Amino acid sequence: MRQNPARRAALLDAAITLLAERGSAALSYRNLDEAAALPVGTAANYFRTRADLLLEVTRHVLNRLGPDPQTLAAALEHPQPTRHAAVLQHLLDRMQRERDATLALLELRLLARRYPDLQATFRTTVQENLILSRQFSEAHGFTQGDEEFLTGYLLLSGFVFEDLTLPGLLPPELGTRLIQTLTAPSTPQPG
């Protein structure tokens, strides 16, 4: 297997673009070589099988969509009443800014239903990310317990799905309003 990191990255970035723009059916070695502007046969030298390619693209997408450490640190510098909203806004902005990576992730999630190894990778990675995110959220006092954390996760995930797959359907400021609603201090209910 070839090990030129720049070529591997170019192939993986090209795969993200192909998945986002044309779907998984367009993810062939020939299309990948062409999209990466590399000689025919290059992708086959880096990824032995389609399954290998899909696993590597999945890891690459998840890496691209991870929080930026500097921006996350800056968000955590916000005063307590707005800190949680700043962190969530950073994550939402990143998913929207990395539109191709987010759409590729959605395409890969659907494709994983037909590839058990890919589904296992997704399940493991998403479970690990959810555990770490929940622990981070609880450690910073953003949420208390699984239900509150998962409600926010599912609400923002659903918003991103709708926003990216049907652009213009939802009001552009809705993501920020959802974050404000999620992070608003709760008022005690009369007992």
Legacy VTK file of the C-alpha trace (Angstrom):
# vtk DataFile Version 3.0
C-alpha trace
ASCII
DATASET POLYDATA
POINTS 191 float
0.000 0.000 0.000
1.169 3.504 -0.813
1.977 5.862 2.036
2.284 9.367 0.536
0.224 11.355 3.110
-0.487 14.258 0.711
-1.874 11.932 -1.961
-3.902 9.969 0.590
-5.393 13.222 1.919
-6.153 14.419 -1.637
-7.937 11.132 -2.365
-9.931 11.267 0.870
-10.910 14.911 0.315
-11.924 14.083 -3.249
-14.008 11.168 -1.930
-15.822 13.550 0.423
-16.594 15.876 -2.472
-17.837 13.005 -4.649
-20.061 11.669 -1.874
-21.489 15.112 -1.156
-22.077 16.117 -4.766
-22.866 12.866 -6.561
-23.556 10.208 -3.914
-22.005 6.855 -3.135
-22.640 5.428 -6.617
-20.084 7.919 -7.984
-17.377 6.744 -5.598
-15.361 4.622 -8.019
-11.572 4.451 -8.259
-11.654 6.114 -11.678
-13.861 8.987 -10.475
-11.748 9.350 -7.361
-8.503 9.583 -9.358
-10.094 12.138 -11.652
-11.558 14.231 -8.818
-8.197 14.247 -7.009
-6.380 15.113 -10.286
-4.151 12.055 -9.902
-3.082 9.434 -12.463
-5.487 6.584 -13.202
-4.842 3.725 -10.808
-3.694 5.866 -7.889
-6.759 5.245 -5.686
-6.451 1.488 -6.187
-2.886 1.704 -4.878
-4.065 3.356 -1.656
-7.274 1.440 -0.961
-7.369 -2.290 -1.763
-11.148 -2.584 -1.649
-14.191 -0.338 -1.691
-14.777 -1.298 1.949
-11.252 -0.092 2.841
-11.931 3.169 1.036
-15.258 3.658 2.821
-13.716 3.023 6.245
-10.901 5.494 5.576
-13.303 8.136 4.228
-15.483 7.675 7.303
-12.539 8.286 9.632
-11.469 11.297 7.555
-14.965 12.834 7.606
-15.310 12.401 11.361
-11.899 13.981 11.847
-12.826 16.974 9.666
-16.056 17.501 11.580
-14.499 17.300 15.038
-14.422 20.482 17.104
-11.551 22.855 16.445
-9.522 22.913 19.699
-8.770 26.652 19.556
-12.335 27.680 18.778
-13.662 25.300 21.421
-11.248 26.765 23.986
-12.411 30.281 23.046
-16.052 29.216 23.423
-15.280 27.860 26.889
-13.929 31.302 27.847
-17.434 32.772 27.545
-19.136 33.627 30.829
-21.232 30.802 32.272
-24.656 31.968 31.076
-23.546 31.907 27.398
-20.793 29.248 27.455
-22.987 26.295 26.467
-24.565 28.254 23.603
-21.105 29.297 22.362
-19.905 25.670 22.292
-23.018 24.444 20.467
-22.864 27.354 18.016
-19.255 26.438 17.208
-20.255 22.830 16.480
-23.230 23.888 14.354
-21.146 26.456 12.442
-18.492 23.819 11.764
-21.029 21.341 10.355
-22.519 24.044 8.138
-19.123 25.381 7.058
-17.902 21.843 6.315
-21.010 21.240 4.212
-19.412 18.617 1.945
-18.044 16.652 4.908
-21.426 16.752 6.655
-23.282 15.628 3.513
-20.662 12.908 2.946
-21.242 11.762 6.517
-24.974 11.475 5.863
-24.294 9.542 2.647
-21.906 7.207 4.479
-24.443 6.635 7.266
-26.978 5.432 4.690
-24.356 3.339 2.936
-23.354 1.726 6.231
-26.650 -0.132 6.258
-25.271 -2.292 3.405
-21.699 -2.657 4.719
-21.550 -4.379 8.140
-17.906 -3.337 8.769
-18.724 0.279 8.048
-21.823 0.097 10.257
-19.746 -1.380 13.085
-17.193 1.426 12.711
-19.949 4.038 12.759
-21.681 2.492 15.735
-18.457 2.294 17.750
-17.285 5.777 16.788
-20.648 7.467 17.336
-21.112 5.697 20.689
-17.632 6.815 21.786
-18.303 10.383 20.606
-21.653 10.477 22.405
-20.095 9.250 25.649
-17.269 11.799 25.449
-19.653 14.601 24.468
-22.057 13.754 27.290
-19.182 13.632 29.808
-17.871 16.978 28.493
-21.359 18.480 28.701
-21.937 17.258 32.234
-18.428 18.263 33.393
-19.078 21.825 32.245
-22.582 21.891 33.727
-24.300 22.144 30.340
-26.649 19.192 30.756
-27.669 16.837 33.509
-28.222 13.235 32.502
-28.666 11.298 29.297
-32.151 12.485 28.401
-31.293 16.189 28.435
-28.060 15.610 26.529
-29.671 13.335 23.905
-32.564 15.755 23.392
-30.113 18.490 22.409
-28.043 16.125 20.273
-31.073 14.861 18.355
-32.579 18.325 17.956
-29.400 19.761 16.422
-28.729 16.633 14.338
-32.241 16.831 12.918
-31.828 20.525 12.167
-28.527 19.921 10.334
-30.064 17.075 8.324
-33.000 19.226 7.193
-30.854 22.292 6.570
-28.316 20.484 4.390
-30.610 18.125 2.505
-33.402 20.641 1.825
-31.678 24.046 1.794
-34.038 26.946 2.330
-36.783 24.833 3.917
-36.044 26.143 7.410
-35.417 29.756 8.393
-31.659 30.501 8.311
-31.554 31.694 11.921
-33.394 28.647 13.283
-30.195 26.834 14.298
-29.129 29.691 16.539
-32.660 29.982 17.988
-32.681 26.240 18.760
-29.356 26.628 20.557
-30.733 29.547 22.581
-33.780 27.460 23.519
-31.635 24.470 24.482
-29.290 26.540 26.624
-31.823 28.831 28.276
-31.841 28.420 32.040
-34.749 26.265 33.098
-37.264 27.720 35.460
-38.382 25.566 38.345
-41.908 24.232 37.967
-44.313 25.043 40.811
-44.751 21.986 42.933
LINES 1 192
191 0 1 2 3 4 5 6 7 8 9 10 11 12 13 14 15 16 17 18 19 20 21 22 23 24 25 26 27 28 29 30 31 32 33 34 35 36 37 38 39 40 41 42 43 44 45 46 47 48 49 50 51 52 53 54 55 56 57 58 59 60 61 62 63 64 65 66 67 68 69 70 71 72 73 74 75 76 77 78 79 80 81 82 83 84 85 86 87 88 89 90 91 92 93 94 95 96 97 98 99 100 101 102 103 104 105 106 107 108 109 110 111 112 113 114 115 116 117 118 119 120 121 122 123 124 125 126 127 128 129 130 131 132 133 134 135 136 137 138 139 140 141 142 143 144 145 146 147 148 149 150 151 152 153 154 155 156 157 158 159 160 161 162 163 164 165 166 167 168 169 170 171 172 173 174 175 176 177 178 179 180 181 182 183 184 185 186 187 188 189 190
